[in-house]
Amino acid sequence: MGLLNSNITARVRAQYERYPYPHVPWWKLLFLPGTKQLERLAVPNARTILVAGCGTLQATLVARANPQSQIVALDLSETALRKAQRIAKFCGVGQAIRFEQGDLHELTYPDASFDYLVCTGVLHHCEKPQSALSELARVLADQGTLRLMTYAPKSRSQIYQLQRLVKGLNLSEAKRTLDSLSRTHQLRYAYRSYSDARTKAGFVDGFLHAHDQPIAYSDFEKWCSSLGLEVLRVDLPPGESLTELARALGIDQQTFSNYSTWKQLEIVDNLSGFRMNPTLVLKKIRA
């Protein structure tokens, strides 16, 4: 039996069938970022792109940033794919994207099929993230680019505490519980500042997810090394860098600069230094 039908994967799929993510009001589609704002998503020489775990919006953003490319958008959820197709059509990029249902653990594409892969906020929801990453590396062409975002484990610790607080509750009960946190509660700010909590899909994705499994950067380093994936850069919010965060956290700069990128990520994360989850841009240096 494939993982598409496994218990964990089935529960994740069921969640996104009911609550496709992200929820994007139609009026917001009129104000999507332009090419300049999406330049981090652009890879000018990419002929073929896979958006792995595309959700409802990511494929449209990738298509706007890479108008020259042929794009495949893959997701577990049929509901999310239908909504993604409507959004892409509304934004004028529907013809550039082929939408397909599938599982990252068992990609059906031949080896080296894509020049560029985008996998944002997905691996930590996979039953076997190492296996899923291996499949991504398999279908990535030599010298291809992988854009990968997963949750920073320590920086997200308060979200995990909130998850434990509402574990086993339904959506209404969980929302009522978190809405009632007192002004002095240590987790109130983490909840109130979580913008996704304003929609049902975002609340479920953040606090009631069927499978949310943080992955240590030390594990990622081993996995990527074994797959021939090398870090090109780390994308953080504008104005931020690992070096600047380390300085703000009082870390000795000379010592910090001697560490590998993976170790730098781990150090900053252990000090809860990330406001947003870092995005890793990796290159496949060998098959």
N, C-alpha and C positions, 0 to 999 in steps of 0.2 A: 504494500500500500504506500502510495506517495505521501509526502509531507503535506500536500495540498489537502489531504483528507485526515491528517493527524488531528488529535484533540486540540492542541494549542493553536495550530494554524487555522483550524475550523472556527475556533472561538474568535480569533483575530479577524478572520474574514467576516463572521457574523456581525461583529461590532461595526465594521466599516460598511457593511450592507445597510445597517440601520442608521448609522451616523457617519456618512461620507465626510472625509476631512481633507482640507479645511472647508468650513462653511463660508462661502463668499457671496454676500449680497450682490445682486446684479448691478446696482448703481456703482459699486466699488470697481467693477470691471472697466468703467469709464476712466478710472484714474490709476490704472496699472502703470508701473514704472516703464519708462522708455528705454531705448537701446543703451543710452549712456549710463543709466542707473543699473542696468543689467549686465554691464561689461564683465563682471566677475564670472558670469555664467557662460561667457562667450569663449569658444575655441575656434578661431578662424579657419583652421585647416581640417576641421572635422567634417567628413562627408556623411558619416553615419553615427547616430546618437541613440543610446538607450537610456530612457528615464525609468529607473527601476524602483517600483513603489511610487507611482506618479501621483496618487491621490487625485484631487479635483483640479488643481491649479498648476502644479510644477511643470507639466509638459508645455502649457501655453507660454510660461515664462522662458523656458529653454528655447522654444521655437522663435519667440520674439528676439532673443539674444543671438540666435544662430539661423538667420533666414536662408542661408545657403545649404543647410543640412537636411538629410532625410532622417526623420525621428520616429522611433518606436517607443510608445508609452505603455508600460506594463503595470498591472495592479491585481491584487487578489480579488477586489470587490467589483462586481458588475455594476452596482449602483454608482460607485465612485467613477468608474470608467464612462458611464452614460453622462454623468454630470460634467466630467472633464471634456467629453466630446462637445457638449453644448457650449461650454465656456470657450473652447478653442475656436469653434465656428463663430461665435459672437465676436471674438477678438480678431477674426480674419486670418487665423493660422490653421484652421481645420484641415486643409488639404495637405499640409506639411507633416501631419502626424498620423501614424497608424496605431490604433489602440488595440491592445490585446490583454486578455486575462491570463494570469500565470503566477507562478511561485518562484521566488528567488532561489530556493533550494534546488530547483529542478528546471533550469532554463533550457529551452528547446532549441536555442540558436547554436550554429556551428562555432567552433573555436575561432577567436580573433574576428568576430563579426562586426565589432563596433570600434570606431576611433575614439569615442568619448562616452563615458558613463556618468550619469548623475543619480546618486542614491542618497536622498536627504531624509533623515529622521525615520529610517526603516530598519536597519540591522538590529537595533536594540529591541525590536518587536518580533524578530525571527526566533523560531524554536532553536535553531542551530546556526548562530551567526557566523561561526567560522566556516561552516559549509557554504553558507550563502555568499560570503566574501570570496571563497574559492571559485564559485560559479561565476561571479562577476569578473574575477581576474581571468578566468578561462575564455570568456567571450570578448575580452578587451584585446585589441590589436597590440602588437609590440610597439612600444613608444607611445601608446595611447594614454589618455588622461582619465582619471577617476576622481570625481568630485564627491566627497563622502562626508556626511554629517551624522554623528551619533551623540547621544547625551553625554555631557561631562559628568561623571559619577558623583564626585564630591560637591561640585558647585550646585548640583540639583538635589542635594540631600534633603532640603526642606520640602520639596515637592514629593519626594518619596515618603517623608513623614506624614504629609497630608493624605497620600494614598492609603497609608496604613490606618489613618484615622477614620476613613470612610469605607474601608474594605468590607465587602459583603452587603453594603447598602445599595438600594436602587438609586436612580438619578435624582428623584425628588428628595429622598431622605438625605443623600449625600450633599446636595446643594443646600438644603436647609441647615445641615450640620455645619458646613463651612461658612455659610452666611452669618451664622450666629456666634462665630468666634468673637470673644470679647476684645476690646480695644487694647488690652494689655497682653493678649495671648501672643506667644513668641512666633506663631506661624501665621498670624493675621496678615502681615504685610506681604508675605510670600504668596498668599492666596489672592489678596486684593490687587496685587500688581501683576498677576498672571492674566494677560490680556485675553488669552484663548478661553478663559472661564466665562466669558460673556455670551458664548453660544453653547448650545447643547453638545454639538459635535466636539468643540474645543474642550468643554468641561470633561466629557467622557474620555477624550484622548489624553488629557492631562492627569486626571485623578482616578478614573475608573477603568483604565485600560486592561484589556484581556491578558496582555503579556508585555510587561515593561521590564527589561533586563539590562541594567547598566553594564558596560564593557570597559574594563580597565585599559588604560593606555599601554600598560606593559604587555597585555595580551595582544592588543592591536599591533604593537611593534613586532612581536614574534610571528603573528599571522602574516603581516605584510612582507616581512623579510623572507619568509618561506615561499611566498607567491611572486617574488620579484617586483614588489611595489615599493617605490621610493618617494618620500615626501618632497614635493616641490615647494610648497608654501602652506601657511595656515591663514585662512581668512577669518578675521574678526570684525566687529563693527567698525565703521570709519573712525579713524583717530586712535584706534587701539592696536597694539602689537604685543607679542609675548614679552618682549624686552620692556616695554612701557608698563605692562602689568606687573612684571617682576620688580621693577623699580618702585612702583606704588606700594607694593607689598613688603618693601624693605629688604629685598634679596640682593646679595652682593652681585653686581653686574659682571665682574670679571669671571667669577665662578660660574654664574648662570650661562654665560656665553660659551663655556667649554662643554656644556651638556648637549646631547643630541636633542633634536626637536621633540622626540617622544618623551624624553625625560623632562624637558622644559614644560610640556603640556601637563605632565603628571604633577610637577611641583606646583605650578600655578593652580591647578585644579584642587590639589590637596589643601591649599589655603583658601579655597572657595573664591578664586579670583575671577571667574568668568561670569559676566552679566548675561551673555548669550552663548549658546553652544558653538564651539569652534568648528569650522569647516575645513577638512583636510583636502588638499589638492595633491593627488599622487600620480606618478608616472610609472607605467609598466616597462621595466628596464630589461626584462628577460621573460621568456615563456616558461 
